[in-house]
Amino acid sequence: MKEIAKTFLAVPHTAPWIYDESASALVNFVYEGGIWDARAREKYPAIRQKSPREWSMDEVFAYLTFIVVMDRTNEGCIDSHIADGTIASMLHRYLELVEVKE
């Protein structure tokens, strides 16, 4: 995940996300990398009330899961979260949390 986050943050992004290699890698990691959070929908309202600097690792993963889940029924959800900087904020926070653990 660390390399995916760094790659995502280092390159410009295009919509739709499915044609964006770094965004596609991130979405695939949410599905296959062991960070899928089955309770993401119920956690989302509390996470949105916090500043990204306050998010825990669990909240970063839950929010990423929520965005991927919502894109299934609301096409463009991932693209809008890329465009508005939310995903970049999550990945910056993720990298901060990883550095603290190392």
C-alpha positions in Angstrom: 0.0 0.0 0.0 2.8 2.4 0.8 4.2 2.3 -2.8 0.7 2.6 -4.2 0.1 5.7 -2.1 3.4 7.3 -3.1 2.8 6.6 -6.8 -0.7 8.0 -6.6 0.5 11.2 -4.9 3.4 11.6 -7.4 1.4 11.7 -10.6 -1.5 13.7 -12.1 -4.8 12.0 -12.5 -7.3 11.6 -15.2 -11.0 10.7 -15.2 -12.5 8.2 -15.4 -10.3 6.5 -12.7 -10.5 3.2 -14.5 -8.0 4.6 -17.1 -5.8 6.1 -14.4 -3.1 3.5 -13.5 -2.4 4.7 -10.0 -6.1 5.2 -9.1 -6.9 1.7 -10.5 -4.0 0.2 -8.5 -5.5 1.9 -5.3 -9.0 0.6 -6.0 -7.6 -2.9 -6.7 -5.7 -2.8 -3.4 -8.9 -1.9 -1.5 -10.6 -5.0 -3.0 -7.6 -7.4 -2.7 -5.1 -6.0 -0.2 -6.8 -6.8 3.0 -8.1 -3.4 3.9 -11.7 -3.9 2.9 -13.9 -2.7 5.8 -17.4 -4.3 5.9 -18.6 -1.6 8.3 -17.4 1.3 6.2 -20.9 2.6 5.6 -21.8 2.9 9.2 -18.4 4.4 10.1 -18.5 7.0 7.3 -20.6 9.7 9.1 -18.2 9.9 12.1 -15.2 9.9 9.8 -16.5 12.8 7.8 -16.9 14.8 11.0 -13.1 14.7 11.6 -10.2 16.5 10.0 -8.0 14.2 7.9 -5.2 14.8 10.3 -7.3 13.1 13.0 -8.1 9.9 11.0 -6.8 6.6 12.4 -5.5 4.0 10.0 -8.8 2.1 10.4 -10.7 5.3 9.4 -8.5 5.8 6.4 -9.2 2.2 5.2 -12.9 2.5 6.1 -13.2 5.8 4.1 -11.4 4.3 1.1 -13.7 1.3 1.2 -16.7 3.6 1.4 -15.7 5.5 -1.7 -15.1 2.3 -3.6 -18.5 0.9 -2.5 -20.3 4.1 -3.4 -18.8 4.1 -6.9 -20.5 0.8 -7.6 -23.9 2.6 -7.4 -22.9 6.1 -8.0 -20.5 6.1 -10.9 -18.0 8.9 -10.7 -17.7 8.8 -6.9 -14.1 7.8 -7.0 -13.4 10.5 -9.7 -15.0 13.2 -7.6 -13.0 12.2 -4.5 -9.8 12.3 -6.6 -10.7 15.7 -8.0 -11.6 17.3 -4.7 -8.4 16.0 -3.0 -10.1 13.7 -0.5 -8.2 10.6 -1.7 -4.9 12.6 -1.7 -5.6 13.7 1.9 -6.3 10.1 2.9 -3.1 8.9 1.4 -1.1 11.6 3.0 -2.6 10.6 6.3 -1.9 7.0 5.6 1.8 7.7 4.9 2.0 9.8 8.2 0.6 6.9 10.1 2.9 4.4 8.5 6.0 6.6 9.3 4.9 6.7 13.0 4.8 2.9 13.1 8.2 2.5 11.5 
